[in-house]
């Protein structure tokens, strides 16, 4: 392999590594946002004073929880794709909220 080809190959590999890191970061950010939504809906549910509002917020919480669970799964898949097999870090950094508010 010529030096020029080797340098081009190295640049491409560096670009791939940067893109993997960026994609992993975006997946983490999506999970953070989804968990923040779950937390906000849970707080609203707790503060609700009437049964109708609580029922509506419980439905909204279930939707937000499913979205957070999907974002968590996407992060786990992204981590696997870049070779990070230990998922305990995700469990510690992004604890799964309770299924019900």
N, CA, C and O atoms as a Tinker XYZ file with bonds, in Angstrom:
   404  protein
     1  N      0.848000   -1.160000    0.000000    73     2
     2  CA     0.000000    0.000000    0.000000    64     1     3
     3  C      0.902000    1.235000    0.000000    63     2     4     5
     4  O      1.848000    1.320000    0.784000    81     3
     5  N      0.613000    2.164000   -0.859000    73     3     6
     6  CA     1.413000    3.383000   -0.925000    64     5     7
     7  C      1.130000    4.264000    0.281000    63     6     8     9
     8  O      0.117000    4.108000    0.963000    81     7
     9  N      2.028000    5.175000    0.526000    73     7    10
    10  CA     1.864000    6.094000    1.665000    64     9    11
    11  C      0.593000    6.933000    1.493000    63    10    12    13
    12  O     -0.146000    7.167000    2.450000    81    11
    13  N      0.357000    7.373000    0.278000    73    11    14
    14  CA    -0.829000    8.192000    0.005000    64    13    15
    15  C     -2.110000    7.404000    0.279000    63    14    16    17
    16  O     -3.050000    7.926000    0.877000    81    15
    17  N     -2.141000    6.167000   -0.153000    73    15    18
    18  CA    -3.305000    5.307000    0.090000    64    17    19
    19  C     -3.461000    5.048000    1.576000    63    18    20    21
    20  O     -4.577000    5.066000    2.096000    81    19
    21  N     -2.362000    4.808000    2.258000    73    19    22
    22  CA    -2.384000    4.563000    3.693000    64    21    23
    23  C     -2.919000    5.773000    4.453000    63    22    24    25
    24  O     -3.705000    5.617000    5.387000    81    23
    25  N     -2.503000    6.971000    4.064000    73    23    26
    26  CA    -2.994000    8.194000    4.712000    64    25    27
    27  C     -4.482000    8.390000    4.453000    63    26    28    29
    28  O     -5.221000    8.786000    5.354000    81    27
    29  N     -4.917000    8.121000    3.250000    73    27    30
    30  CA    -6.338000    8.241000    2.918000    64    29    31
    31  C     -7.149000    7.244000    3.739000    63    30    32    33
    32  O     -8.220000    7.573000    4.249000    81    31
    33  N     -6.636000    6.041000    3.858000    73    31    34
    34  CA    -7.303000    5.002000    4.641000    64    33    35
    35  C     -7.396000    5.426000    6.107000    63    34    36    37
    36  O     -8.431000    5.228000    6.743000    81    35
    37  N     -6.341000    5.995000    6.636000    73    35    38
    38  CA    -6.322000    6.460000    8.021000    64    37    39
    39  C     -7.343000    7.588000    8.234000    63    38    40    41
    40  O     -8.055000    7.599000    9.239000    81    39
    41  N     -7.410000    8.518000    7.305000    73    39    42
    42  CA    -8.386000    9.615000    7.419000    64    41    43
    43  C     -9.817000    9.088000    7.401000    63    42    44    45
    44  O    -10.668000    9.547000    8.163000    81    43
    45  N    -10.071000    8.128000    6.533000    73    43    46
    46  CA   -11.408000    7.535000    6.454000    64    45    47
    47  C    -11.755000    6.826000    7.767000    63    46    48    49
    48  O    -12.866000    6.957000    8.280000    81    47
    49  N    -10.795000    6.082000    8.296000    73    47    50
    50  CA   -11.037000    5.399000    9.570000    64    49    51
    51  C    -11.297000    6.395000   10.699000    63    50    52    53
    52  O    -12.163000    6.157000   11.541000    81    51
    53  N    -10.564000    7.499000   10.728000    73    51    54
    54  CA   -10.782000    8.533000   11.740000    64    53    55
    55  C    -12.173000    9.144000   11.591000    63    54    56    57
    56  O    -12.849000    9.414000   12.584000    81    55
    57  N    -12.591000    9.356000   10.361000    73    55    58
    58  CA   -13.922000    9.915000   10.118000    64    57    59
    59  C    -15.006000    8.942000   10.584000    63    58    60    61
    60  O    -16.018000    9.362000   11.144000    81    59
    61  N    -14.801000    7.673000   10.358000    73    59    62
    62  CA   -15.758000    6.661000   10.795000    64    61    63
    63  C    -15.857000    6.656000   12.315000    63    62    64    65
    64  O    -16.956000    6.595000   12.867000    81    63
    65  N    -14.721000    6.721000   12.988000    73    63    66
    66  CA   -14.714000    6.744000   14.456000    64    65    67
    67  C    -15.435000    7.982000   14.976000    63    66    68    69
    68  O    -16.212000    7.889000   15.927000    81    67
    69  N    -15.188000    9.138000   14.366000    73    67    70
    70  CA   -15.879000   10.368000   14.782000    64    69    71
    71  C    -17.388000   10.244000   14.587000    63    70    72    73
    72  O    -18.160000   10.659000   15.451000    81    71
    73  N    -17.805000    9.686000   13.476000    73    71    74
    74  CA   -19.238000    9.547000   13.211000    64    73    75
    75  C    -19.872000    8.550000   14.181000    63    74    76    77
    76  O    -20.996000    8.771000   14.631000    81    75
    77  N    -19.182000    7.464000   14.511000    73    75    78
    78  CA   -19.703000    6.519000   15.498000    64    77    79
    79  C    -19.896000    7.213000   16.842000    63    78    80    81
    80  O    -20.924000    7.035000   17.494000    81    79
    81  N    -18.917000    7.997000   17.252000    73    79    82
    82  CA   -19.007000    8.720000   18.524000    64    81    83
    83  C    -20.153000    9.725000   18.491000    63    82    84    85
    84  O    -20.892000    9.855000   19.467000    81    83
    85  N    -20.304000   10.431000   17.387000    73    83    86
    86  CA   -21.385000   11.415000   17.266000    64    85    87
    87  C    -22.750000   10.728000   17.315000    63    86    88    89
    88  O    -23.670000   11.221000   17.967000    81    87
    89  N    -22.882000    9.598000   16.631000    73    87    90
    90  CA   -24.152000    8.863000   16.630000    64    89    91
    91  C    -24.466000    8.347000   18.031000    63    90    92    93
    92  O    -25.620000    8.370000   18.460000    81    91
    93  N    -23.459000    7.889000   18.733000    73    91    94
    94  CA   -23.646000    7.426000   20.102000    64    93    95
    95  C    -24.086000    8.580000   20.996000    63    94    96    97
    96  O    -24.973000    8.419000   21.834000    81    95
    97  N    -23.474000    9.729000   20.818000    73    95    98
    98  CA   -23.863000   10.916000   21.583000    64    97    99
    99  C    -25.288000   11.338000   21.304000    63    98   100   101
   100  O    -26.024000   11.692000   22.225000    81    99
   101  N    -25.683000   11.303000   20.047000    73    99   102
   102  CA   -27.062000   11.670000   19.696000    64   101   103
   103  C    -28.064000   10.701000   20.319000    63   102   104   105
   104  O    -29.127000   11.116000   20.781000    81   103
   105  N    -27.727000    9.416000   20.333000    73   103   106
   106  CA   -28.619000    8.425000   20.939000    64   105   107
   107  C    -28.752000    8.692000   22.439000    63   106   108   109
   108  O    -29.846000    8.578000   22.992000    81   107
   109  N    -27.667000    9.041000   23.091000    73   107   110
   110  CA   -27.718000    9.385000   24.513000    64   109   111
   111  C    -28.543000   10.632000   24.765000    63   110   112   113
   112  O    -29.304000   10.690000   25.731000    81   111
   113  N    -28.402000   11.618000   23.915000    73   111   114
   114  CA   -29.188000   12.855000   24.059000    64   113   115
   115  C    -30.673000   12.580000   23.873000    63   114   116   117
   116  O    -31.500000   13.134000   24.597000    81   115
   117  N    -31.019000   11.729000   22.910000    73   115   118
   118  CA   -32.436000   11.395000   22.699000    64   117   119
   119  C    -33.005000   10.697000   23.937000    63   118   120   121
   120  O    -34.146000   10.949000   24.326000    81   119
   121  N    -32.211000    9.825000   24.551000    73   119   122
   122  CA   -32.679000    9.148000   25.754000    64   121   123
   123  C    -32.829000   10.144000   26.900000    63   122   124   125
   124  O    -33.810000   10.084000   27.641000    81   123
   125  N    -31.886000   11.046000   27.053000    73   123   126
   126  CA   -31.995000   12.073000   28.107000    64   125   127
   127  C    -33.272000   12.894000   27.948000    63   126   128   129
   128  O    -33.978000   13.142000   28.926000    81   127
   129  N    -33.568000   13.312000   26.732000    73   127   130
   130  CA   -34.785000   14.094000   26.481000    64   129   131
   131  C    -36.038000   13.281000   26.775000    63   130   132   133
   132  O    -36.993000   13.791000   27.361000    81   131
   133  N    -36.034000   12.031000   26.372000    73   131   134
   134  CA   -37.194000   11.173000   26.608000    64   133   135
   135  C    -37.403000   10.952000   28.106000    63   134   136   137
   136  O    -38.539000   10.959000   28.581000    81   135
   137  N    -36.322000   10.757000   28.846000    73   135   138
   138  CA   -36.444000   10.567000   30.293000    64   137   139
   139  C    -36.908000   11.849000   30.979000    63   138   140   141
   140  O    -37.655000   11.793000   31.956000    81   139
   141  N    -36.477000   12.987000   30.481000    73   139   142
   142  CA   -36.934000   14.263000   31.035000    64   141   143
   143  C    -38.439000   14.414000   30.828000    63   142   144   145
   144  O    -39.138000   14.918000   31.707000    81   143
   145  N    -38.934000   13.987000   29.690000    73   143   146
   146  CA   -40.375000   14.032000   29.413000    64   145   147
   147  C    -41.126000   13.132000   30.394000    63   146   148   149
   148  O    -42.158000   13.529000   30.936000    81   147
   149  N    -40.614000   11.931000   30.623000    73   147   150
   150  CA   -41.248000   11.017000   31.576000    64   149   151
   151  C    -41.304000   11.670000   32.959000    63   150   152   153
   152  O    -42.333000   11.624000   33.634000    81   151
   153  N    -40.201000   12.272000   33.366000    73   151   154
   154  CA   -40.132000   12.919000   34.677000    64   153   155
   155  C    -41.133000   14.074000   34.776000    63   154   156   157
   156  O    -41.800000   14.233000   35.798000    81   155
   157  N    -41.236000   14.870000   33.723000    73   155   158
   158  CA   -42.161000   16.009000   33.724000    64   157   159
   159  C    -43.614000   15.543000   33.798000    63   158   160   161
   160  O    -44.413000   16.112000   34.541000    81   159
   161  N    -43.951000   14.520000   33.038000    73   159   162
   162  CA   -45.327000   14.018000   33.054000    64   161   163
   163  C    -45.647000   13.400000   34.420000    63   162   164   165
   164  O    -46.754000   13.548000   34.937000    81   163
   165  N    -44.668000   12.714000   34.988000    73   163   166
   166  CA   -44.877000   12.116000   36.316000    64   165   167
   167  C    -45.130000   13.209000   37.363000    63   166   168   169
   168  O    -46.007000   13.066000   38.216000    81   167
   169  N    -44.373000   14.280000   37.294000    73   167   170
   170  CA   -44.561000   15.390000   38.229000    64   169   171
   171  C    -45.936000   16.022000   38.040000    63   170   172   173
   172  O    -46.599000   16.366000   39.018000    81   171
   173  N    -46.366000   16.176000   36.800000    73   171   174
   174  CA   -47.689000   16.736000   36.524000    64   173   175
   175  C    -48.776000   15.804000   37.044000    63   174   176   177
   176  O    -49.778000   16.266000   37.588000    81   175
   177  N    -48.588000   14.499000   36.883000    73   175   178
   178  CA   -49.554000   13.513000   37.372000    64   177   179
   179  C    -49.691000   13.619000   38.888000    63   178   180   181
   180  O    -50.797000   13.601000   39.428000    81   179
   181  N    -48.548000   13.730000   39.565000    73   179   182
   182  CA   -48.568000   13.836000   41.031000    64   181   183
   183  C    -49.246000   15.131000   41.497000    63   182   184   185
   184  O    -49.898000   15.157000   42.540000    81   183
   185  N    -49.085000   16.196000   40.719000    73   183   186
   186  CA   -49.650000   17.495000   41.090000    64   185   187
   187  C    -51.112000   17.639000   40.692000    63   186   188   189
   188  O    -51.793000   18.549000   41.166000    81   187
   189  N    -51.605000   16.754000   39.829000    73   187   190
   190  CA   -52.983000   16.860000   39.344000    64   189   191
   191  C    -53.961000   16.695000   40.500000    63   190   192   193
   192  O    -53.773000   15.868000   41.393000    81   191
   193  N    -54.996000   17.498000   40.454000    73   191   194
   194  CA   -55.953000   17.502000   41.575000    64   193   195
   195  C    -57.236000   16.732000   41.287000    63   194   196   197
   196  O    -57.977000   16.402000   42.213000    81   195
   197  N    -57.509000   16.443000   40.019000    73   195   198
   198  CA   -58.752000   15.730000   39.726000    64   197   199
   199  C    -58.467000   14.438000   38.965000    63   198   200   201
   200  O    -57.428000   14.288000   38.322000    81   199
   201  N    -59.415000   13.518000   39.055000    73   199   202
   202  CA   -59.253000   12.190000   38.459000    64   201   203
   203  C    -59.129000   12.236000   36.938000    63   202   204   205
   204  O    -58.380000   11.459000   36.347000    81   203
   205  N    -59.866000   13.147000   36.311000    73   203   206
   206  CA   -59.822000   13.257000   34.846000    64   205   207
   207  C    -58.414000   13.649000   34.380000    63   206   208   209
   208  O    -57.886000   13.061000   33.436000    81   207
   209  N    -57.824000   14.621000   35.026000    73   207   210
   210  CA   -56.462000   15.046000   34.680000    64   209   211
   211  C    -55.468000   13.930000   34.951000    63   210   212   213
   212  O    -54.561000   13.698000   34.152000    81   211
   213  N    -55.629000   13.243000   36.059000    73   211   214
   214  CA   -54.721000   12.141000   36.383000    64   213   215
   215  C    -54.825000   11.017000   35.354000    63   214   216   217
   216  O    -53.815000   10.426000   34.973000    81   215
   217  N    -56.037000   10.724000   34.909000    73   215   218
   218  CA   -56.219000    9.673000   33.906000    64   217   219
   219  C    -55.547000   10.068000   32.585000    63   218   220   221
   220  O    -54.854000    9.266000   31.961000    81   219
   221  N    -55.769000   11.324000   32.177000    73   219   222
   222  CA   -55.137000   11.812000   30.947000    64   221   223
   223  C    -53.612000   11.769000   31.072000    63   222   224   225
   224  O    -52.920000   11.350000   30.144000    81   223
   225  N    -53.099000   12.200000   32.212000    73   223   226
   226  CA   -51.649000   12.209000   32.427000    64   225   227
   227  C    -51.083000   10.803000   32.549000    63   226   228   229
   228  O    -49.937000   10.564000   32.169000    81   227
   229  N    -51.868000    9.869000   33.072000    73   227   230
   230  CA   -51.403000    8.475000   33.141000    64   229   231
   231  C    -51.228000    7.910000   31.736000    63   230   232   233
   232  O    -50.275000    7.178000   31.468000    81   231
   233  N    -52.153000    8.253000   30.841000    73   231   234
   234  CA   -52.038000    7.830000   29.437000    64   233   235
   235  C    -50.818000    8.476000   28.792000    63   234   236   237
   236  O    -50.067000    7.822000   28.069000    81   235
   237  N    -50.631000    9.757000   29.056000    73   235   238
   238  CA   -49.475000   10.473000   28.519000    64   237   239
   239  C    -48.168000    9.897000   29.075000    63   238   240   241
   240  O    -47.172000    9.785000   28.360000    81   239
   241  N    -48.190000    9.539000   30.349000    73   239   242
   242  CA   -47.010000    8.934000   30.971000    64   241   243
   243  C    -46.657000    7.613000   30.282000    63   242   244   245
   244  O    -45.489000    7.352000   29.994000    81   243
   245  N    -47.665000    6.788000   30.021000    73   243   246
   246  CA   -47.424000    5.505000   29.358000    64   245   247
   247  C    -46.788000    5.730000   27.985000    63   246   248   249
   248  O    -45.869000    5.011000   27.593000    81   247
   249  N    -47.287000    6.735000   27.260000    73   247   250
   250  CA   -46.707000    7.047000   25.947000    64   249   251
   251  C    -45.265000    7.514000   26.096000    63   250   252   253
   252  O    -44.387000    7.069000   25.356000    81   251
   253  N    -45.017000    8.409000   27.051000    73   251   254
   254  CA   -43.666000    8.924000   27.271000    64   253   255
   255  C    -42.727000    7.809000   27.726000    63   254   256   257
   256  O    -41.561000    7.775000   27.333000    81   255
   257  N    -43.234000    6.901000   28.552000    73   255   258
   258  CA   -42.420000    5.776000   29.031000    64   257   259
   259  C    -42.015000    4.878000   27.866000    63   258   260   261
   260  O    -40.864000    4.452000   27.775000    81   259
   261  N    -42.961000    4.594000   26.978000    73   259   262
   262  CA   -42.650000    3.753000   25.807000    64   261   263
   263  C    -41.611000    4.441000   24.912000    63   262   264   265
   264  O    -40.709000    3.789000   24.386000    81   263
   265  N    -41.746000    5.754000   24.746000    73   263   266
   266  CA   -40.770000    6.498000   23.931000    64   265   267
   267  C    -39.389000    6.443000   24.580000    63   266   268   269
   268  O    -38.386000    6.283000   23.884000    81   267
   269  N    -39.329000    6.573000   25.896000    73   267   270
   270  CA   -38.051000    6.498000   26.601000    64   269   271
   271  C    -37.461000    5.092000   26.500000    63   270   272   273
   272  O    -36.251000    4.925000   26.350000    81   271
   273  N    -38.321000    4.095000   26.584000    73   271   274
   274  CA   -37.849000    2.714000   26.464000    64   273   275
   275  C    -37.291000    2.450000   25.068000    63   274   276   277
   276  O    -36.283000    1.758000   24.920000    81   275
   277  N    -37.943000    2.998000   24.046000    73   275   278
   278  CA   -37.447000    2.849000   22.670000    64   277   279
   279  C    -36.113000    3.586000   22.500000    63   278   280   281
   280  O    -35.206000    3.085000   21.836000    81   279
   281  N    -35.997000    4.766000   23.096000    73   279   282
   282  CA   -34.739000    5.524000   23.022000    64   281   283
   283  C    -33.628000    4.780000   23.752000    63   282   284   285
   284  O    -32.478000    4.785000   23.311000    81   283
   285  N    -33.970000    4.144000   24.864000    73   283   286
   286  CA   -32.980000    3.354000   25.610000    64   285   287
   287  C    -32.497000    2.179000   24.765000    63   286   288   289
   288  O    -31.298000    1.906000   24.694000    81   287
   289  N    -33.431000    1.492000   24.132000    73   287   290
   290  CA   -33.068000    0.367000   23.269000    64   289   291
   291  C    -32.178000    0.835000   22.119000    63   290   292   293
   292  O    -31.207000    0.164000   21.771000    81   291
   293  N    -32.504000    1.976000   21.533000    73   291   294
   294  CA   -31.684000    2.517000   20.438000    64   293   295
   295  C    -30.260000    2.811000   20.928000    63   294   296   297
   296  O    -29.289000    2.548000   20.220000    81   295
   297  N    -30.146000    3.355000   22.139000    73   295   298
   298  CA   -28.818000    3.615000   22.694000    64   297   299
   299  C    -28.064000    2.304000   22.918000    63   298   300   301
   300  O    -26.878000    2.211000   22.602000    81   299
   301  N    -28.738000    1.304000   23.454000    73   299   302
   302  CA   -28.090000    0.011000   23.682000    64   301   303
   303  C    -27.603000   -0.598000   22.365000    63   302   304   305
   304  O    -26.498000   -1.137000   22.292000    81   303
   305  N    -28.427000   -0.508000   21.340000    73   303   306
   306  CA   -28.046000   -1.039000   20.017000    64   305   307
   307  C    -26.861000   -0.262000   19.464000    63   306   308   309
   308  O    -25.929000   -0.852000   18.918000    81   307
   309  N    -26.892000    1.063000   19.603000    73   307   310
   310  CA   -25.788000    1.899000   19.122000    64   309   311
   311  C    -24.491000    1.538000   19.845000    63   310   312   313
   312  O    -23.433000    1.446000   19.223000    81   311
   313  N    -24.578000    1.337000   21.155000    73   311   314
   314  CA   -23.396000    0.955000   21.935000    64   313   315
   315  C    -22.849000   -0.390000   21.445000    63   314   316   317
   316  O    -21.641000   -0.549000   21.275000    81   315
   317  N    -23.737000   -1.345000   21.222000    73   315   318
   318  CA   -23.310000   -2.654000   20.709000    64   317   319
   319  C    -22.613000   -2.500000   19.356000    63   318   320   321
   320  O    -21.609000   -3.157000   19.081000    81   319
   321  N    -23.162000   -1.629000   18.526000    73   319   322
   322  CA   -22.606000   -1.438000   17.183000    64   321   323
   323  C    -21.181000   -0.893000   17.209000    63   322   324   325
   324  O    -20.391000   -1.163000   16.304000    81   323
   325  N    -20.856000   -0.124000   18.250000    73   323   326
   326  CA   -19.496000    0.424000   18.324000    64   325   327
   327  C    -18.593000   -0.413000   19.227000    63   326   328   329
   328  O    -17.457000   -0.031000   19.511000    81   327
   329  N    -19.110000   -1.561000   19.678000    73   327   330
   330  CA   -18.276000   -2.482000   20.435000    64   329   331
   331  C    -18.337000   -2.333000   21.943000    63   330   332   333
   332  O    -17.534000   -2.942000   22.650000    81   331
   333  N    -19.269000   -1.539000   22.455000    73   331   334
   334  CA   -19.412000   -1.374000   23.904000    64   333   335
   335  C    -20.441000   -2.387000   24.396000    63   334   336   337
   336  O    -21.646000   -2.195000   24.230000    81   335
   337  N    -19.963000   -3.444000   24.989000    73   335   338
   338  CA   -20.827000   -4.559000   25.357000    64   337   339
   339  C    -21.401000   -4.451000   26.776000    63   338   340   341
   340  O    -22.459000   -5.020000   27.047000    81   339
   341  N    -20.737000   -3.741000   27.675000    73   339   342
   342  CA   -21.188000   -3.639000   29.062000    64   341   343
   343  C    -22.286000   -2.593000   29.174000    63   342   344   345
   344  O    -22.024000   -1.393000   29.092000    81   343
   345  N    -23.504000   -3.052000   29.360000    73   343   346
   346  CA   -24.644000   -2.139000   29.376000    64   345   347
   347  C    -24.972000   -1.628000   30.779000    63   346   348   349
   348  O    -25.907000   -0.845000   30.947000    81   347
   349  N    -24.217000   -2.059000   31.784000    73   347   350
   350  CA   -24.466000   -1.579000   33.146000    64   349   351
   351  C    -24.286000   -0.064000   33.240000    63   350   352   353
   352  O    -24.941000    0.598000   34.045000    81   351
   353  N    -23.401000    0.473000   32.419000    73   351   354
   354  CA   -23.180000    1.925000   32.407000    64   353   355
   355  C    -24.474000    2.651000   32.056000    63   354   356   357
   356  O    -24.801000    3.675000   32.658000    81   355
   357  N    -25.199000    2.127000   31.095000    73   355   358
   358  CA   -26.472000    2.734000   30.689000    64   357   359
   359  C    -27.468000    2.641000   31.846000    63   358   360   361
   360  O    -28.180000    3.603000   32.136000    81   359
   361  N    -27.514000    1.492000   32.500000    73   359   362
   362  CA   -28.431000    1.321000   33.630000    64   361   363
   363  C    -28.109000    2.298000   34.758000    63   362   364   365
   364  O    -29.017000    2.803000   35.418000    81   363
   365  N    -26.826000    2.565000   34.982000    73   363   366
   366  CA   -26.419000    3.484000   36.046000    64   365   367
   367  C    -26.667000    4.941000   35.653000    63   366   368   369
   368  O    -27.171000    5.726000   36.456000    81   367
   369  N    -26.320000    5.291000   34.440000    73   367   370
   370  CA   -26.438000    6.679000   34.008000    64   369   371
   371  C    -27.869000    7.072000   33.666000    63   370   372   373
   372  O    -28.274000    8.215000   33.875000    81   371
   373  N    -28.621000    6.128000   33.145000    73   371   374
   374  CA   -29.995000    6.395000   32.714000    64   373   375
   375  C    -30.933000    5.363000   33.342000    63   374   376   377
   376  O    -31.425000    4.477000   32.644000    81   375
   377  N    -31.189000    5.464000   34.648000    73   375   378
   378  CA   -32.078000    4.478000   35.273000    64   377   379
   379  C    -33.458000    4.477000   34.627000    63   378   380   381
   380  O    -34.001000    5.523000   34.271000    81   379
   381  N    -33.996000    3.299000   34.489000    73   379   382
   382  CA   -35.316000    3.146000   33.886000    64   381   383
   383  C    -36.378000    3.633000   34.870000    63   382   384   385
   384  O    -36.392000    3.204000   36.024000    81   383
   385  N    -37.260000    4.519000   34.428000    73   383   386
   386  CA   -38.313000    5.013000   35.329000    64   385   387
   387  C    -39.356000    3.911000   35.585000    63   386   388   389
   388  O    -39.422000    2.931000   34.843000    81   387
   389  N    -40.163000    4.079000   36.631000    73   387   390
   390  CA   -41.213000    3.075000   36.880000    64   389   391
   391  C    -42.233000    3.061000   35.752000    63   390   392   393
   392  O    -42.453000    4.070000   35.082000    81   391
   393  N    -42.854000    1.899000   35.552000    73   391   394
   394  CA   -43.838000    1.739000   34.484000    64   393   395
   395  C    -45.073000    2.629000   34.694000    63   394   396   397
   396  O    -45.704000    3.065000   33.732000    81   395
   397  N    -45.395000    2.882000   35.922000    73   395   398
   398  CA   -46.595000    3.680000   36.238000    64   397   399
   399  C    -46.167000    4.939000   36.994000    63   398   400   401
   400  O    -45.179000    4.928000   37.728000    81   399
   401  N    -46.926000    6.029000   36.806000    73   399   402
   402  CA   -46.562000    7.267000   37.516000    64   401   403
   403  C    -46.768000    7.090000   38.983000    63   402   404
   404  O    -46.520000    8.015000   39.757000    81   403
